[in-house]
């Protein structure tokens, strides 16, 4: 099955308790970090407030510069 790994990862993620009153955000962040490493994605965590963080997974990007000579 072509999407078997993606489905497996999705099922793993939805099994992590991320709802109130006792979410396991640390486990969710750990999962996302490992998945980002597996997919060779950049992983960044930003702090929203004291108790909340957000994970950002990005595909590496190329920033090029144009050298204009006049």
Secondary structure, 3 states (H helix, E strand, C coil): CCCHHHHHHHHHHHCCCCCCCCCCHHHHHHHHHHHHHHCCCEEEEEEEECCEEEEEEECCCCCCCCCCCC
